[in-house]
Amino acid sequence: MRLLNLKGEVVHQQNLSTSSGHRVQIPSIVSSGVYILSITSKNAHYHTKVVIQ
């Protein structure tokens, strides 16, 4: 899992287990703003916009 700012820079990255129901914790050092959450596995790529307030 990668969290990117709108410039495409990685601001947070962590490995996720393959079990379902995994909860992603964003560290408090990440500033408020709009980010892209990118999750990549062997079979799929998922990207979505995230707003942190």
C-alpha positions, 0 to 999 in steps of 0.5 A: 500500500502506498499513499501518494500526494498529488505530485506523485511522491510517496508520503507513506508506504506499508506492506499489507497481509493477504488476509481480507478485512485488513485495516490501513492506519495512516500515521498522524504525521501525514498532513491534511489534504488530498492523496491517492491510495494505491494498492497493488497485488499480484493480480490487481491494482487499486487506486482511489482518492483519499481526503485526510482532514 
